[in-house]
Amino acid sequence: MTQHVISRGGMVVDGHALEPCRQYSARTVLGLWAAVTLPMGVLAFVVGPLLAPHVDLHRGLLHWILMVVAMMWQSVLSLLLLRREGPLTWARVRRRIRLNGPLDPATGRGRRRLWWWVLPAIAANVMLGLAAEPLVSLWSRVTGFEEPAWANMSSLARPEFVGQWWIVGLALVSAAFNYVLGEELFFRGVLLPRMGQAFGRWDWVMNTIMFGLYHVHKIWFWPAMIVSSFGISWAARRYRSLGMAIVVHGVEGLVVIGLVLAVVAGWWLP
């Protein structure tokens, strides 16, 4: 007989799937958030400006490389946290971080048709992001934070970057750590399943807010960063699936890679 057991930390589905997760206190969750957010801020606003005058590199590309380094740290921290819970065997880690397809919230049974829920989750992120534009403008007027010209992707649409294929490599490495090995592994693979005891049914909302605020390197977009991320945490929490979060968040990466390809191939020039 097929068994579906829902426990505090996780769910056992057909004798496999999710392992009960060690639960973190609110203090621990906030401490871990700071552990990934502070490096972002230091690299973006201290290391970047210090290196810029001494490096023959577009300021935006330097910033991007430093952010990839920060995301690599998230991957290392995630593995350290998972190692504290047990051996880092692929089968066990996969269950601990919920690297599986969507599970039915009622039965715990994996259902392929639930993948369709990534579409409304993506749409919600896009619409909320667009709706947040007035908030971004207000935030900018109140705080004085404005996006630097070099931080906009359009600043790369210049003839000198045509044929610079290493930038495509940078985009691919960035995508790997942004949407799988860094941000998603840490926020939805490690943190979210371990926030239930501290934040209850609203753990996914807190996870979204923390994820948005973690983007200190894009502080001028903070309101949009928060509201355009609800679909990611919602999908991961409701369907107990890191895979869902990776897909919902990763759509953004396809757009970025496409734009970089257009620049390097010379298709996108002013």
N, C-alpha and C positions, 0 to 999 in steps of 0.2 A: 504494500500500500504506500502511495506517495505521501511523504510527510512534509508539512510546511509549518515551521515553528518561528514565531516572531518573538525575539528576545530584546532586552534593553539595548544591547550593543549591535545587534544585527539580525540576520535571518538565515535559517538553514533551509535550503531548497533542494529537494530530491537528494538529501544527504551531502550536498556540496555547498556551493555558493559562499555566503557571507559568514565570516567569523565574528563572534561578539567583539566589539571594539572597546579598548580601554577608554574611559571617559575622562575628559579634561575639565578642570575647574574653570570658571570664568577668568580668574587671574592667570592661569596657564595659557588659555586661549589668547588673551590680550598680550601676554608676554611673547608668545610665538609670533603673533602678528607684528609686534614691534621688531622682532628678530629678522623679519624679511623686509619690513618697511624702512627701517633706519638705513640699511645699506643702499637702498634705492635712492634715498634722499642725499646721502653723503656722496655717492658716485655722481649723481646728477648735478648737485649744486656746489660741491666742493672739489671733487677730483676732476670733473669735466672742465670747469673754468680754469683750473690750474694747468691742465694739460693742453688746452686749446691753443695757446700761443706758441707752444713748442712742438706741435704735431701738424704735419702737412696733410691735413685731412678735413673734409667738410665737417663743420660743427655738428650737423645733424647725424652724420655717420658715426662720429666719435661718441655722441650721446647714445646712439643705438647700440654700439658695441659695449659700452659700459652697462647698459640695461640688460644685455644678454648675460654679462658676467654676474649681475645681481640675480638673474633668474637661475643661473647655474647654482648659485648658493642655495636657492630654494630647493633644488633637487638634492643637494648634499644634505641639507637639514632634514628633508623628508625621509631620506634613507636612514639617517641617524635615529630619528624618532621611531621608524618602523623596526629598526634593529633592536631597540629597547624592548619591543613587544615580542620578539622571537626571531628565529632564523630568517634570513632573507632569501628563502627559496621562492622561486617564481610562483608556484602554486599557492603558497600561503600568503605571499605579498599581494597577489592578485585578488584574493578573497578579502584581505584586510582593507584594501583601498577601493573595493567594489568595482574592479575593472571587469564589468560584465555588461551584458545588454540590459534593457529595461525589464524590471520585474513588476508584475501586477501588484498594485498596492493592497488589494484585498486578499489574494491567494499566495503571493510570493512566487508564482510561476512565471518563468520567462516567456514573453510573448513578442514575436517579431513585429506584429502590427503596432505595438506601442512606440516603435521608432518614429511613427508619423507625428508623434507629439513634439518632435524637435522643430517642426515647421511653425506651430504657433509660438513656441518658446523663442525662436529666432525672430519671428515677426514682432513679438512683444518687445524684445530688446531694441529692434530698429525703431519702432514707433515711439517707445519711451525715450530713446535717445534723441529723436527729432523733437519730441515734445519738450525736452529739457533745454532746448536752445535759449529760450528766454531766461531760464534760471542761470545758464552759463554767462549770459550777458550781464545779468544782475550781479552774479558772483564777481565778475571781472570789474564792474564799476565799484563795488563795495570794497574789494580787496586790493584792486590794482594789478591783479595777476592777468597777464595776457600771453597768449601763445607766441613764442619767439618765431620769427620768420623761418629760421633754420629748422624748427621742429616740424614744420608742415611738409608732408610728403611731396607737395608740388615744388618744393625748393630743390628737389633732386632732378626735376625735369629740365636738365641742361645738357648741352652738347658734350661737355667734358666727361659725362658719365656714360655715354654711349660706348658699348663694348667693354665696360668694366664688369665682367661677369662674376667677379668675386663678390659683388654686392648681392647678386642672386643667391650665392652661397650663404652670405650673412643672413638674408631673409629666410632661407630654409632652416638654418641653425636657430634663428630667433623663433621661428614658428614651432620648432620641436620643443623648445623650452617654455615658450609662451603657452602653448595649447595642450601640451602633454606632460613633459618631464619637469616643468618648473611650476608655473602658476596653478595649473589644474591638479597636478599631483599633490601640491601642498594644500591648496584651499579646498578642493572638493574630494581629493583622495585621502588626505590625512586629517585635516581640521573638521570638515563638515560631519563625518560620521561620529566624531568624538565630542561634538558640541551639544548633543541632546540633553545631557544631564544638567548642564549649566543654563541652557536657553530654552529648553522644552520644544514645543511645536514651532516656535519662531526661530529655531536655530538657522534655518535657511535664509531668513531675513537678515539676521545678524551677520551671517556669512557674506551676504551680498554687500552690506554696508562696509564691512571690514575690507572686502575685496576692492570696492570702489575707492576707499580712503587710502589703501595701500599704494595707489597710483600717485604718489607724491611727485614723481617725475613728470606727471601731467596735471599738476595741481590746478592749472588754469581751466581744466575740464572736469573738475571734481563732481559737480552735480550730474553731468551726463555720464561720467564713469560709474556712478552709483546706480542710477535708475536704468541704465542700459545693460545691467548685469543680472537683473532679477531672474530672467529666464534661465540662466545657467544654473544657479543654485536651486531654483524650483525644480527643474528637470532632474538634477542629480539627487535631490532629497526625495521627491515624490516617487521616483522609479528606482531608487537605491542603485544608481548606476553612474559611475564615473564616465563610462562610455558616452552616455547621453550628454554630459557636460562638455566633453571633448568635442563632440560634433557641433553643439550649439555655439560654443565659443570659437571653434576652429573655422567656421565659415568666414569670420573676419580675416583670418590668416590667408585664405584663398584670395581674397580681394587684395590684400597687401602684396602678396607674391605676384599677382597679376599686374599690379601697378609697377612693381620693380622690374618685371620682365619687359613691360612696355617702355620704361625709361632706358634700360640697358640695350634693348634691341633697336632703340631710336624711333619707336612708334609714337611716343608721347613727348613732344617737344613744343614749346610755345611758338 
